[in-house]
Amino acid sequence: SREAGSSSRPPNKPHEMALGAIEEGLEDLDQKRQCLYESKKESPRREIEQLRDFFSSMEKERELLECQVKATQALCRHKLVKAEKDLQQAQSRLRETQNEVAVLLEGKHQEMERLQKERDDCKAQAGHLAGEYDFSKGFHQL
């Protein structure tokens, strides 16, 4: 005794079985389509998130490079100021040394002139004494 319209009974007709299989297949395809759709939505989200992370890290790197450039510029300015100061001191020492050399050369030049004059005076005196000696020698021979 079967009740008409009862859906709890197992399908016994082949077309009912085929319809059930088709419905299950369609549900399965719908689930797969839904998963694929979700994964396709998720993939761009992941890519966008990766790009955000990349740009964020690039921004941090840019900030670090800017800090490094500023520090390098400050160090270079400091070294330049020190180098200019050292150069001025070296130029000052060079001028002092040149002045000392000029004074020493002038002193040596004056000393050479004095010695030259003494030598000339000594030669003249020697010549004069030699003349006197010859005169006195000749005078005594008379």
N, CA, C and O of each residue as an XYZ file, in Angstrom:
568
protein
N       0.825     -1.185      0.000
C       0.000      0.000      0.000
C       0.864      1.241      0.000
O       1.435      1.654      1.009
N       0.925      1.793     -1.151
C       1.732      3.012     -1.318
C       0.850      4.214     -1.257
O      -0.309      4.180     -1.671
N       1.419      5.310     -0.723
C       0.660      6.553     -0.684
C       1.069      7.390     -1.875
O       2.249      7.507     -2.205
N       0.073      7.967     -2.507
C       0.361      8.763     -3.687
C       1.004     10.069     -3.284
O       0.599     10.704     -2.311
N       2.049     10.479     -4.071
C       2.718     11.760     -3.827
C       3.704     11.702     -2.698
O       4.202     12.743     -2.269
N       4.006     10.531     -2.202
C       4.973     10.423     -1.110
C       6.370     10.582     -1.690
O       6.742      9.890     -2.637
N       7.142     11.502     -1.112
C       8.488     11.747     -1.623
C       9.521     10.990     -0.818
O      10.709     11.047     -1.136
N       9.100     10.287      0.211
C      10.052      9.578      1.041
C      10.425      8.236      0.447
O      11.371      7.590      0.898
N       9.718      7.837     -0.518
C      10.032      6.536     -1.093
C      11.200      6.686     -2.049
O      11.375      7.742     -2.656
N      11.986      5.659     -2.185
C      13.118      5.716     -3.109
C      12.625      5.723     -4.545
O      11.655      5.037     -4.868
N      13.277      6.486     -5.411
C      12.836      6.544     -6.794
C      13.086      5.195     -7.473
O      14.161      4.608     -7.345
N      12.109      4.737     -8.170
C      12.267      3.445     -8.808
C      12.216      3.551    -10.319
O      12.450      2.574    -11.030
N      11.922      4.699    -10.784
C      11.876      4.869    -12.228
C      13.223      5.407    -12.698
O      13.810      6.253    -12.023
N      13.714      4.951    -13.806
C      15.038      5.383    -14.276
C      15.110      6.881    -14.548
O      16.142      7.498    -14.284
N      14.061      7.470    -15.059
C      14.144      8.911    -15.343
C      14.179      9.714    -14.054
O      14.788     10.783    -14.014
N      13.534      9.220    -12.989
C      13.615      9.913    -11.697
C      15.038      9.830    -11.158
O      15.546     10.792    -10.583
N      15.666      8.702    -11.340
C      17.055      8.540    -10.887
C      17.972      9.478    -11.687
O      18.881     10.098    -11.134
N      17.721      9.565    -12.960
C      18.545     10.429    -13.801
C      18.350     11.889    -13.408
O      19.308     12.661    -13.360
N      17.096     12.263    -13.125
C      16.839     13.641    -12.703
C      17.540     13.942    -11.386
O      18.088     15.029    -11.207
N      17.526     12.987    -10.464
C      18.204     13.176     -9.172
C      19.703     13.351     -9.362
O      20.326     14.209     -8.738
N      20.268     12.531    -10.227
C      21.708     12.623    -10.488
C      22.036     13.962    -11.145
O      23.052     14.584    -10.833
N      21.171     14.398    -12.055
C      21.401     15.686    -12.725
C      21.311     16.819    -11.708
O      22.118     17.748    -11.724
N      20.312     16.730    -10.816
C      20.186     17.779     -9.790
C      21.415     17.798     -8.889
O      21.936     18.865     -8.566
N      21.877     16.614     -8.483
C      23.088     16.558     -7.648
C      24.279     17.124     -8.411
O      25.084     17.873     -7.859
N      24.382     16.760     -9.680
C      25.481     17.277    -10.506
C      25.415     18.784    -10.631
O      26.439     19.464    -10.563
N      24.202     19.312    -10.817
C      24.038     20.763    -10.921
C      24.389     21.449     -9.609
O      25.024     22.503     -9.602
N      23.971     20.844     -8.497
C      24.332     21.414     -7.188
C      25.845     21.392     -7.005
O      26.438     22.357     -6.524
N      26.457     20.284     -7.394
C      27.917     20.159     -7.282
C      28.603     21.216     -8.155
O      29.548     21.872     -7.717
N      28.123     21.374     -9.388
C      28.680     22.395    -10.282
C      28.476     23.789     -9.709
O      29.360     24.641     -9.809
N      27.320     24.022     -9.111
C      27.044     25.321     -8.509
C      28.021     25.596     -7.366
O      28.538     26.705     -7.229
N      28.267     24.560     -6.542
C      29.222     24.731     -5.438
C      30.629     25.003     -5.979
O      31.342     25.874     -5.481
N      31.010     24.242     -7.006
C      32.342     24.444     -7.590
C      32.447     25.836     -8.214
O      33.463     26.515     -8.070
N      31.384     26.254     -8.907
C      31.372     27.585     -9.503
C      31.499     28.647     -8.415
O      32.242     29.617     -8.566
N      30.768     28.456     -7.319
C      30.820     29.400     -6.201
C      32.237     29.447     -5.620
O      32.754     30.529     -5.341
N      32.866     28.283     -5.438
C      34.248     28.236     -4.918
C      35.206     28.932     -5.879
O      36.073     29.699     -5.460
N      35.043     28.659     -7.164
C      35.900     29.285     -8.166
C      35.710     30.800     -8.152
O      36.679     31.557     -8.211
N      34.461     31.230     -8.073
C      34.157     32.657     -8.023
C      34.815     33.292     -6.799
O      35.429     34.354     -6.895
N      34.681     32.628     -5.643
C      35.280     33.154     -4.407
C      36.803     33.196     -4.530
O      37.438     34.168     -4.120
N      37.387     32.131     -5.101
C      38.848     32.113     -5.220
C      39.314     33.190     -6.194
O      40.360     33.809     -5.997
N      38.522     33.409     -7.255
C      38.889     34.466     -8.205
C      38.775     35.836     -7.546
O      39.571     36.729     -7.837
N      37.799     36.010     -6.666
C      37.685     37.267     -5.924
C      38.845     37.392     -4.946
O      39.387     38.478     -4.740
N      39.217     36.261     -4.344
C      40.270     36.268     -3.327
C      41.639     36.534     -3.963
O      42.474     37.215     -3.368
N      41.870     36.010     -5.153
C      43.166     36.177     -5.810
C      43.511     37.649     -6.029
O      44.612     38.060     -5.662
N      42.626     38.464     -6.607
C      42.953     39.894     -6.738
C      43.119     40.573     -5.382
O      43.942     41.475     -5.229
N      42.333     40.137     -4.401
C      42.491     40.722     -3.058
C      43.896     40.453     -2.534
O      44.551     41.338     -1.985
N      44.351     39.199     -2.717
C      45.703     38.855     -2.263
C      46.745     39.669     -3.028
O      47.703     40.176     -2.445
N      46.545     39.787     -4.346
C      47.487     40.566     -5.148
C      47.498     42.022     -4.712
O      48.558     42.640     -4.611
N      46.316     42.566     -4.455
C      46.228     43.958     -3.986
C      46.937     44.092     -2.643
O      47.670     45.056     -2.422
N      46.726     43.144     -1.759
C      47.373     43.183     -0.441
C      48.890     43.062     -0.590
O      49.642     43.750      0.101
N      49.335     42.191     -1.489
C      50.774     42.052     -1.732
C      51.353     43.348     -2.291
O      52.442     43.771     -1.905
N      50.610     43.973     -3.206
C      51.078     45.248     -3.749
C      51.126     46.326     -2.677
O      52.059     47.128     -2.638
N      50.122     46.344     -1.806
C      50.133     47.317     -0.698
C      51.351     47.087      0.191
O      52.038     48.033      0.577
N      51.612     45.814      0.513
C      52.788     45.496      1.331
C      54.071     45.937      0.624
O      54.970     46.512      1.237
N      54.134     45.655     -0.680
C      55.313     46.037     -1.456
C      55.501     47.551     -1.444
O      56.601     48.041     -1.190
N      54.421     48.294     -1.720
C      54.520     49.752     -1.737
C      54.850     50.301     -0.354
O      55.580     51.284     -0.227
N      54.318     49.671      0.664
C      54.624     50.101      2.031
C      56.111     49.896      2.324
O      56.766     50.773      2.886
N      56.633     48.740      1.943
C      58.058     48.496      2.185
C      58.919     49.432      1.332
O      59.978     49.876      1.775
N      58.469     49.731      0.111
C      59.212     50.672     -0.729
C      59.205     52.069     -0.109
O      60.212     52.774     -0.170
N      58.103     52.468      0.475
C      58.010     53.774      1.137
C      58.970     53.827      2.326
O      59.660     54.824      2.538
N      59.001     52.738      3.099
C      59.931     52.693      4.235
C      61.373     52.753      3.748
O      62.208     53.438      4.339
N      61.660     52.034      2.670
C      63.014     52.057      2.118
C      63.367     53.455      1.622
O      64.490     53.917      1.821
N      62.413     54.135      0.976
C      62.643     55.504      0.507
C      62.950     56.428      1.682
O      63.856     57.258      1.610
N      62.180     56.273      2.773
C      62.414     57.102      3.960
C      63.798     56.831      4.538
O      64.503     57.759      4.935
N      64.187     55.556      4.585
C      65.518     55.216      5.089
C      66.611     55.809      4.201
O      67.609     56.331      4.697
N      66.414     55.726      2.890
C      67.401     56.285      1.969
C      67.485     57.801      2.118
O      68.576     58.368      2.056
N      66.351     58.459      2.311
C      66.370     59.913      2.531
C      67.156     60.254      3.791
O      67.946     61.198      3.801
N      66.937     59.485      4.850
C      67.685     59.714      6.097
C      69.175     59.491      5.864
O      70.012     60.251      6.353
N      69.495     58.447      5.118
C      70.898     58.156      4.831
C      71.525     59.286      4.018
O      72.661     59.683      4.278
N      70.795     59.799      3.043
C      71.304     60.900      2.220
C      71.527     62.140      3.082
O      72.557     62.804      2.964
N      70.561     62.455      3.950
C      70.710     63.632      4.820
C      71.913     63.476      5.742
O      72.675     64.421      5.943
N      72.082     62.275      6.303
C      73.223     62.034      7.191
C      74.534     62.159      6.419
O      75.502     62.732      6.919
N      74.563     61.623      5.208
C      75.771     61.711      4.385
C      76.073     63.161      4.029
O      77.230     63.581      4.062
N      75.037     63.929      3.689
C      75.240     65.348      3.372
C      75.788     66.100      4.581
O      76.703     66.912      4.448
N      75.229     65.832      5.757
C      75.699     66.508      6.972
C      77.157     66.152      7.242
O      77.960     67.019      7.587
N      77.495     64.874      7.085
C      78.869     64.438      7.306
C      79.808     65.098      6.297
O      80.899     65.540      6.657
N      79.388     65.165      5.046
C      80.215     65.795      4.008
C      80.404     67.284      4.288
O      81.500     67.818      4.122
N      79.320     67.955      4.718
C      79.449     69.381      5.056
C      80.441     69.560      6.203
O      81.279     70.461      6.168
N      80.344     68.703      7.216
C      81.256     68.783      8.359
C      82.700     68.564      7.896
O      83.604     69.299      8.294
N      82.906     67.549      7.052
C      84.258     67.265      6.556
C      84.767     68.411      5.694
O      85.951     68.743      5.744
N      83.880     69.023      4.897
C      84.275     70.141      4.045
C      84.704     71.334      4.891
O      85.722     71.966      4.606
N      83.935     71.642      5.926
C      84.287     72.757      6.820
C      85.641     72.490      7.466
O      86.484     73.384      7.544
N      85.848     71.260      7.929
C      87.131     70.905      8.555
C      88.269     71.000      7.540
O      89.344     71.509      7.854
N      88.031     70.511      6.329
C      89.064     70.564      5.293
C      89.407     72.010      4.936
O      90.577     72.339      4.740
N      88.386     72.878      4.852
C      88.644     74.293      4.560
C      89.447     74.935      5.683
O      90.357     75.725      5.430
N      89.112     74.597      6.923
C      89.846     75.137      8.076
C      91.292     74.645      8.049
O      92.221     75.424      8.262
N      91.482     73.343      7.784
C      92.834     72.781      7.697
C      93.623     73.441      6.568
O      94.813     73.719      6.718
N      92.959     73.692      5.440
C      93.622     74.342      4.307
C      94.063     75.753      4.677
O      95.179     76.162      4.359
N      93.185     76.497      5.350
C      93.544     77.861      5.764
C      94.734     77.835      6.720
O      95.639     78.663      6.618
N      94.729     76.872      7.657
C      95.851     76.762      8.591
C      97.141     76.408      7.852
O      98.203     76.954      8.150
N      97.043     75.492      6.886
C      98.223     75.099      6.116
C      98.745     76.278      5.295
O      99.955     76.483      5.201
N      97.831     77.055      4.697
C      98.253     78.231      3.929
C      98.919     79.255      4.845
O      99.906     79.884      4.464
N      98.381     79.420      6.040
C      98.965     80.354      7.001
C     100.371     79.894      7.399
O     101.303     80.696      7.456
N     100.510     78.582      7.676
C     101.838     78.050      8.030
C     102.811     78.208      6.862
O     103.987     78.507      7.066
N     102.321     78.008      5.648
C     103.174     78.160      4.465
C     103.657     79.605      4.337
O     104.832     79.846      4.059
N     102.744     80.575      4.541
C     103.150     81.991      4.473
C     104.196     82.300      5.548
O     105.178     82.995      5.288
N     103.971     81.774      6.764
C     104.944     81.998      7.842
C     106.299     81.407      7.467
O     107.340     82.032      7.673
N     106.274     80.200      6.916
C     107.523     79.540      6.526
C     108.207     80.320      5.408
O     109.426     80.491      5.425
N     107.423     80.794      4.433
C     108.007     81.586      3.343
C     108.636     82.868      3.888
O     109.707     83.276      3.440
N     107.971     83.498      4.851
C     108.534     84.714      5.459
C     109.825     84.396      6.201
O     110.804     85.136      6.099
N     109.828     83.290      6.951
C     111.042     82.893      7.669
C     112.179     82.610      6.691
O     113.320     83.010      6.922
N     111.859     81.916      5.597
C     112.877     81.613      4.588
C     113.407     82.905      3.975
O     114.611     83.047      3.765
N     112.508     83.846      3.687
C     112.938     85.125      3.106
C     113.873     85.856      4.069
O     114.890     86.407      3.648
N     113.531     85.863      5.365
C     114.381     86.522      6.366
C     115.734     85.824      6.441
O     116.776     86.479      6.468
N     115.715     84.481      6.474
C     116.976     83.728      6.535
C     117.824     83.968      5.288
O     119.038     84.147      5.385
N     117.182     83.971      4.113
C     117.931     84.218      2.878
C     118.532     85.619      2.866
O     119.671     85.814      2.443
N     117.752     86.589      3.336
C     118.268     87.959      3.403
C     119.470     88.017      4.345
O     120.473     88.665      4.047
N     119.356     87.328      5.495
C     120.472     87.288      6.446
C     121.695     86.616      5.834
O     122.817     87.089      6.017
N     121.489     85.514      5.107
C     122.610     84.812      4.466
C     123.225     85.688      3.378
O     124.445     85.722      3.216
N     122.378     86.396      2.636
C     122.873     87.281      1.581
C     123.740     88.393      2.189
O     124.816     88.703      1.677
N     123.255     88.988      3.287
C     124.032     90.034      3.958
C     125.342     89.462      4.496
O     126.387     90.107      4.417
N     125.277     88.234      5.050
C     126.486     87.584      5.571
C     127.477     87.330      4.433
O     128.679     87.531      4.607
N     126.985     86.892      3.275
C     127.873     86.647      2.134
C     128.500     87.949      1.651
O     129.687     87.988      1.325
N     127.700     89.021      1.606
C     128.254     90.319      1.201
C     129.327     90.776      2.186
O     130.365     91.303      1.785
N     129.067     90.569      3.487
C     130.046     90.960      4.511
C     131.330     90.149      4.355
O     132.432     90.693      4.424
N     131.174     88.828      4.143
C     132.357     87.974      3.975
C     133.116     88.333      2.690
O     134.347     88.324      2.667
N     132.375     88.646      1.627
C     133.005     89.046      0.362
C     133.816     90.323      0.567
O     134.935     90.454      0.071
N     133.216     91.278      1.322
C     133.916     92.537      1.593
C     135.158     92.273      2.439
O     136.222     92.837      2.189
N     135.007     91.395      3.456
C     136.171     91.059      4.283
C     137.259     90.426      3.427
O     138.438     90.747      3.582
N     136.869     89.522      2.520
C     137.845     88.863      1.655
C     138.538     89.897      0.766
O     139.759     89.890      0.611
N     137.725     90.787      0.185
C     138.317     91.825     -0.667
C     139.254     92.720      0.147
O     140.334     93.085     -0.316
N     138.823     93.072      1.378
C     139.669     93.893      2.253
C     140.955     93.157      2.599
O     142.037     93.744      2.613
N     140.821     91.844      2.881
C     142.010     91.053      3.219
C     142.954     90.966      2.027
O     144.170     91.067      2.186
N     142.390     90.778      0.818
C     143.234     90.727     -0.380
C     143.949     92.063     -0.575
O     145.141     92.118     -0.876
N     143.178     93.137     -0.392
C     143.775     94.468     -0.564
C     144.867     94.692      0.479
O     145.932     95.221      0.163
N     144.605     94.292      1.712
C     145.591     94.469      2.776
C     146.811     93.593      2.500
O     147.949     94.008      2.720
N     146.554     92.353      2.008
C     147.676     91.463      1.694
C     148.505     92.064      0.563
O     149.735     92.027      0.593
N     147.818     92.616     -0.429
C     148.554     93.252     -1.529
C     149.350     94.453     -1.035
O     150.495     94.661     -1.436
N     148.734     95.236     -0.163
C     149.406     96.405      0.401
C     150.613     95.970      1.240
O     151.691     96.556      1.141
N     150.416     94.930      2.071
C     151.517     94.434      2.901
C     152.621     93.844      2.032
O     153.805     94.021      2.320
N     152.235     93.146      0.972
C     153.247     92.584      0.073
C     154.034     93.721     -0.581
O     155.252     93.638     -0.746
N     153.324     94.771     -0.945
C     154.018     95.932     -1.536
C     154.960     96.573     -0.535
O     156.090     96.927     -0.871
N     154.484     96.724      0.716
C     155.341     97.302      1.754
C     156.546     96.411      2.012
O     157.661     96.892      2.216
N     156.299     95.083      2.000
C     157.395     94.147      2.241
C     158.434     94.275      1.129
O     159.635     94.338      1.391
N     157.955     94.314     -0.114
C     158.876     94.446     -1.238
C     159.640     95.778     -1.141
O     160.838     95.855     -1.415
N     158.896     96.821     -0.740
C     159.533     98.125     -0.607
C     160.605     98.089      0.483
O     161.725     98.561      0.292
N     160.227     97.508      1.650
C     161.193     97.489      2.747
C     162.344     96.555      2.430
O     163.475     96.813      2.842
N     162.082     95.474      1.708
C     163.148     94.549      1.331
C     164.092     95.262      0.361
O     165.313     95.159      0.474
N     163.517     95.966     -0.568
C     164.331     96.708     -1.535
C     165.069     97.856     -0.857
O     166.197     98.181     -1.227
N     164.435     98.462      0.126
C     165.043     99.565      0.840
C     166.235     99.081      1.665
O     167.254     99.767      1.753
N     166.109     97.923      2.257
C     167.172     97.383      3.096
C     168.325     96.886      2.245
O     169.449     96.798      2.738
N     168.087     96.566      1.012
C     169.161     96.069      0.167
C     170.029     97.225     -0.323
O     171.148     96.991     -0.779
N     169.580     98.371     -0.249
C     170.373     99.504     -0.686
C     171.457     99.718      0.235
O     172.254    100.637      0.048
